[in-house]
Structure formats: C-alpha cells, structure tokens
Amino acid sequence: VKIDLARFTLVAATTRLGLLTNPLRDRFGIPVRLNFYTVEELEQIVRRGARILQMPLGDDGALEIARRARGTPRIAGRLLRRVRDFASVAGDGHIDRKIADEALT
C-alpha cells in the first residue's frame, strides 16, 4: 500500500532502546545517544516543579527525589507528585528528606 505524504521529519526518543527491534532502529538515519541528567540537574527540575505546583519543598527533599529519579525528568516529576500526595496525608504538606524517603520506600 502506497500513501502519498508531504515530506516530514520524524524524531523519536526512548529510555529503553533495547526494547526496539533492530529493523525499527535501522530506519532512523541519525541515531544519537543522550546522557541522563545529573542529580544536580534533576534537583533543579524538582525545585521548579514544586514552585509550579506551589508546594513547600526543602533542599534535602528535592535532593532525595532527584537521587531516585534514575536520570529522567519525567520520573522526577512523577515522584514529586507522589511525595506531595504522601506529605499532605502523612505530614503537614512540607516535603523534606524524611517525608520523601517514607513516600518512596
């Protein structure tokens, strides 16, 4: 089946390259491998997310979440929201290292 399409550029990204089949990977002309974010970079991302969500976040809480994010901002954001929910139920809403550790253990 032939479908006429206008020219376009396709960009794809994954953190699980090994799950893609070789024929699919071979179709991408320029494979680029990016490095994971550092803990320090993720800590900044977590702080920004907390500001956007208007939640109180201590320095040690941001660091604890960043350390557990496996180098990925998407995971850092998910963990931040999980810790926020835990902190509002099990604590006073403030996120410190202890609350983050309890929420993620």
N, C-alpha and C positions, 0 to 999 in steps of 0.2 A: 504494500500500500504506500503510495507516494502522496505526501501532503505538502503543498506549496506554502512556505512560511517566509516572512521577511527575515533578513539576517538579524541575528541577535547574539549576545554574549551570555554564556551561562557560567555562573560562579557557584561553586559548591564548597561546603565545609563540613568536616566531621571530626569528632574527637575519638572515633572508633574506626580508623582506617582499615584495620584487619577484617572488619565485617563486610567490606565491599568486595565484590568479586573482581578478579583481575580484568575481565573484559570491560566492566564498567570503569574501573580506574584507568584503563588504557585509552578510553575515549576522551579523556581530558588532556589537552595538549601541553599545558604547563603546570605540572604538579609542584606545589610549593608547600613546604612543611613549616609551620609556625611554631614558635616556642610557647609553652604555657606561661601564664602570668606568674610573676613572683609573689610571694606572700605580702611584700610591701605594697605592690600594685593592687592586689586584691583587698588589702586593708583600706586603701583609698576608695575603692569601688564600694566596699561595705559601708564606709562612712557616708559616702554620697547617697547611697540607697536609704540609709537611716534618716538623713536630712530630708529627703524627698517624702519619706513615709512619716516624718515628724515624730520620730521615736528617740527617746533618750538612750544613748549608746556610749559606754565608757571605752577608753582606749584599750583596756585589756579585753573587753568584749569583742571589739572589732578585730583585734588580733586573733582571738580564739576562733572566730568564724572564718577569717581569712585562711588560717592554717588548715582548716578542714575542707576547704573548697576545691581541693585537687586541681589547682591551677586554672580554674574555669569560672569566669564571672557569672554565668548562668547558674551554676551550682551555689556560688556565694550568695546570690540573690534569693535563691530558694531556701538556703539555710537561714538567712537573715529573717525571712518571713516566718519560718518555723520557730526560731528563737523568740521573735516578737510575740507570737501567739502563746508560747510557753510562759514567757515573762509576764504577760498580762493575767494569766491564770494562776501561776505558781509563785509569782513575786509581786512587786509593786509596779511593774512595767519597765523599769530601768534594766538595761542589758549590761551586765558585767561578765567577767570571765567565768565566775561560778555558775551563773544562770545559763550562759551559753554552753558550758560543759554539761550541765544537767540536762539541758534540752537536747543535746546532740549525742548523748550516751545511751 
